[in-house]
């Protein structure tokens, strides 16, 4: 998601809610303290020999805020809140390319140590609060540099490039990206002393936030890029999981499924073919019916979401045969008709789908809403933001999902012990 995007509340029992507010979820309860890397077994995640289910959030801003000592406490506050409500996974950016203010990578292979130390702090704090992280390595969009910045760097150095989608096939541009991947993966954390590639706090790497390609809508060009970059990541780090960062659009290899895409269009990715690449360990979908089907009724948008989620779970169960996460979803208060009750119902509905799949041996193993903020971050509000202290009813919906998935892990562990 580009960062600036614009019923009944499911409540816990009073006792459960009181316990959660008092911080009864310890790191073991959230499943997140780990001495081993996350793995996959068929279409399931496994951690320390046990099934592992994800309930968490997006917070793209963490490295930026952590790089400034005056705002670093916002990162700690969010991890504290997440741990309190049982969340165990966060997705954030490990990129900020060529931007005018505090970039991570100011030019190819030239890095800002203060920003890197900010990312070090994010990973260290995540571990302190029992939360794993998914680190995304570049943006499809222009925010924080993105593909466009890589192409611009190559142009400035004499490459004859006419299209930002040449990010996927220009040798020089691909070299810049590979160098960035290597730099991040081999980074030694200045706080913990652990190389990122050796840190079990990191759940997975993500090749790109929401890759698209107008130059080749069928998905073939992106397919070749994912193969090449997936192999590159795994050549450096064979321990961590890897995912692409897809929104879930179907492509040229499955024309019969184009009907499920928003407006029946192709976006340059190919959900099934891309995720069948051996180096890719699990799949993701994003869900923004409000944006993809602007002008449609709430009923039509809800029907789209139902079909979108169902078909991707079915495909991961029977074709891809890898775990699936809902990598981004949310409900914007900037859009007409919003109420917090509608947001709570929407979250609860998706959480129920996740739990239903996980509890029936299905592929969908977790979800991360967009986005979690600490109090006092008004400049980062995009309509989808959740501030837990300001939204106790939404916090309850999230906490209940954490509790249900934790209990499911306990059940799976007990079954394993008795068989």
VENTA-V25337 format. One record per pair of residues at least 24 apart in sequence whose C-alpha atoms are under 8 Angstrom apart, sorted by the first residue. I is the first residue (numbers start at 1). GAP is how many residues later the second one is. Records with the same first field share a line. If there is no record, write none. Layout:
BEGIN
I: GAP + GAP
END
This chain:
BEGIN
1: 208 + 209 + 327
2: 139 + 141
3: 57 + 140 + 379
4: 376 + 377 + 378
5: 377 + 378 + 379
6: 326 + 328 + 376 + 377 + 378
7: 334 + 335 + 337 + 338
8: 333 + 336 + 337
9: 332 + 335 + 336 + 339 + 384 + 385 + 388
10: 334 + 335 + 338 + 383 + 386 + 387 + 390
11: 382 + 385 + 386 + 389
12: 384 + 385 + 387 + 388
17: 379
20: 64 + 65 + 66 + 379
21: 63 + 64
22: 62
23: 60 + 61 + 62
24: 60
25: 58 + 59 + 60 + 61
26: 57
27: 56 + 102 + 103
28: 102
29: 57 + 377
30: 53 + 56 + 57 + 58 + 100 + 101 + 372 + 376
31: 57 + 99 + 375
32: 56 + 57 + 98 + 99 + 100
33: 94 + 97 + 98 + 168
34: 166 + 167
35: 165
36: 164
37: 163 + 166 + 202 + 203
38: 162 + 165 + 166 + 202 + 203
39: 201 + 202
40: 241 + 282 + 283
42: 279 + 280 + 281
43: 273 + 274 + 278 + 279 + 280 + 281 + 319 + 320
44: 278 + 279 + 318 + 319 + 321
45: 278 + 320
50: 359 + 362 + 363
51: 358 + 361 + 362
52: 313 + 357
53: 305 + 312 + 313 + 352 + 353 + 356
54: 33 + 34 + 35 + 311 + 312 + 313 + 314 + 351
55: 31 + 32 + 33 + 34 + 311 + 312 + 313 + 343 + 346 + 347 + 350
56: 26 + 31 + 32 + 33 + 34 + 311 + 312 + 313
57: 30 + 32 + 33 + 34 + 310 + 311 + 312 + 313 + 314 + 315
58: 32 + 33 + 34 + 270 + 310 + 311 + 312 + 313 + 314
59: 31 + 32 + 33 + 311 + 312 + 313 + 314
60: 31 + 32 + 33
61: 31 + 32
62: 30 + 31 + 56 + 57 + 60
63: 29 + 30 + 31 + 52 + 53 + 55 + 56 + 58 + 59
64: 38 + 51 + 54
65: 53
66: 49 + 51 + 52 + 53 + 55 + 56
67: 47 + 48 + 49 + 50 + 51 + 52
68: 50
74: 300 + 301
75: 47 + 50 + 299
76: 49
77: 297
78: 294 + 295 + 296
79: 46 + 47 + 50 + 52
80: 49
81: 307
83: 46 + 47 + 48
85: 310 + 311 + 313 + 314 + 317
86: 313 + 316 + 317
87: 44 + 311 + 312 + 315
88: 42 + 43 + 44
89: 42 + 43 + 44 + 45 + 114 + 279
90: 41 + 42 + 43 + 44 + 278
91: 42 + 43 + 44 + 45 + 277
92: 41 + 42 + 43 + 44
93: 42 + 43 + 44 + 45
94: 25 + 41 + 42 + 43 + 44 + 90
95: 41 + 42 + 43 + 44 + 49
96: 42 + 48 + 49 + 50
97: 47 + 48 + 49 + 52 + 53
98: 46 + 47 + 51
99: 45 + 46
103: 41
107: 46
108: 45 + 68 + 72
109: 67 + 70 + 71 + 74
117: 72 + 73
120: 69 + 70 + 71
121: 70
123: 78 + 79
124: 67 + 68
126: 75
127: 74
131: 70
132: 69 + 70 + 71
133: 68 + 69 + 70 + 71
134: 68 + 69 + 70 + 71 + 72
135: 67 + 69 + 70 + 71
136: 69 + 70 + 71 + 72 + 73 + 109
137: 44 + 68 + 69 + 70 + 71 + 72
138: 69 + 70 + 71
139: 69 + 70 + 71 + 72
140: 68 + 69 + 70 + 71 + 72
150: 26 + 27
165: 48 + 49 + 50
168: 53 + 54 + 57
169: 52 + 56
178: 51 + 54
181: 52
182: 51 + 54
185: 51 + 52
197: 39 + 40 + 42 + 43
198: 41
202: 38
203: 37 + 38
204: 36 + 37 + 38 + 39
205: 35 + 36 + 37 + 38
206: 36 + 37 + 38 + 39
207: 35 + 36 + 37 + 38
208: 36 + 37 + 38
209: 35 + 36 + 37
210: 35 + 36 + 37
211: 33 + 34 + 35 + 36 + 57 + 58
212: 55 + 56 + 57
213: 54 + 55 + 56
214: 53 + 54
215: 53
216: 52
217: 34 + 35 + 49 + 50 + 51 + 52
218: 33 + 34 + 35 + 48 + 49 + 50 + 51 + 52
219: 32 + 33 + 48 + 49 + 50 + 51
220: 32 + 48 + 49 + 50
221: 47
222: 46 + 47 + 52
223: 46 + 47 + 50 + 51
226: 48 + 51
227: 50 + 52
230: 49 + 50
231: 48
234: 45
241: 39 + 40 + 41
242: 37 + 38 + 39 + 40
243: 37 + 38 + 39 + 40 + 41
244: 31 + 36 + 39 + 40
245: 38 + 39 + 40 + 82
246: 25 + 37 + 38 + 39 + 40
247: 37 + 38 + 39 + 40
248: 36 + 37 + 38 + 64
260: 44 + 47 + 48
261: 47
262: 30 + 31
263: 29 + 30
272: 43 + 47 + 48
275: 45
276: 44
281: 41 + 42
282: 40 + 41 + 42 + 43
283: 33 + 39 + 40 + 41 + 42
284: 40 + 41 + 42 + 43
285: 27 + 39 + 40 + 41 + 42 + 43
286: 40 + 41 + 42 + 43
287: 39 + 41 + 42 + 43
288: 41 + 42
313: 44 + 49 + 50 + 51
316: 47 + 48
317: 45 + 46
321: 42
322: 41
323: 40 + 41 + 42
324: 39 + 40 + 41 + 42
325: 39 + 40 + 41 + 42 + 43
326: 38 + 40 + 41 + 42
327: 40 + 41 + 42
328: 39 + 40 + 41 + 42
329: 39 + 40 + 41
330: 39 + 40 + 41 + 54
331: 52 + 53
332: 50 + 51 + 52 + 53
333: 50 + 51
334: 49
340: 54
343: 51
344: 49 + 50 + 53
347: 50 + 51
348: 49
351: 50
355: 46 + 49 + 50
359: 49
END
